[in-house]
Amino acid sequence: MISLRGLAGRAGFAPAAPLACAAFALAPVVQGEAIRTSTGLEWTLFQLTAFHALLAATDSPRRSAWLAVAGSALGFAMASKYPAGAAALG
């Protein structure tokens, strides 16, 4: 939720960020995945965090730190589900 809120704020939709978080949390797919033993939500979290960190690296003076966060998040995403490797290559 924190990453989704930060991503909405960075894109210029800060007033809509709480609504985006609520819409994501209340989506039936998310509710279904939350009660199952699955890697779907973890994969989503790590991919979203990596994307947010990559966007933050574009206009931050601490670019190397943000790129390290993005790389770590992509590594965790790849550890949770192999198709995440497509994001690392893309």
N, C-alpha and C positions, 0 to 999 in steps of 0.2 A: 504494500500500500504506500509505503514511503517513497519507493522508487516511482510508482505511478503518479503520485502527487508531484514529485520533483520534475518528472518528465512533462506533465501538463503545465506546470509553472514555467519551465524553460521554453515551451512552445508558445507561450503567450496566453494560455488559458487558465491562469491561476484561479480566477473565481469559480471555474467549473471543476477544479481538481477534486474537491470533496464529493461532488456528484459522480465523477468518474470512478473514484474509489468505491463508492457505494454501489454503483452499477456493476463493477467487477465483482465485488464481494457477494452480491445477491444474484449473480447469474447462475442459472440452474446447473450448468456444467461445473462451475467452481464449487458449488455446494455438493454436487455428487462426487467430485474428486477429493474433497476435503475429508470425507468419511471413509475413503478406500485407501488401501495401501497401494500407492501408485507413485510414479515419479513425474507425473504431468504437472503438478503445481510447482514442484521444485525446479523443474526445467523452465517453466514460465518465469519464475522468480529470477533465476540466474540470467536468462536471456534478456529480460527487461532491465535488470541491473547493468548488464554489459552494454546495452544500447544507451542507457542513460549516462553511464560513465564515458562512453565514446563521444556523445554529444557534449558533455561537460568538458572534455579534453580539447574541444575545438576552440573555445574562447576563455580558457583558464590559464593563468600564469604557472600553475602547477600541473602542466600537461603530462609529465612523466608519471606523476602519482595517479592521475585519472586513467592513463593507459594501463598502468599496473592493475588497477581495480577492474578495468574492462577485461584484461587478459585473465585475471583470476576468476572472474565470474564466468567467462567462456569456458575455462578449464573445469569449473564445477558443473557447468551445464553439460559438457561433454562426458563428465564422469557419471552424470545421472542418466543421460540418454545419448546414444551414439549419433542420432541425426543432428545433434547440435553442432557437429563438425562442419555442417554446411554454412553456418553463420560465421565460423572462423575463417572459412575459405572465401566467403563472399565479401 
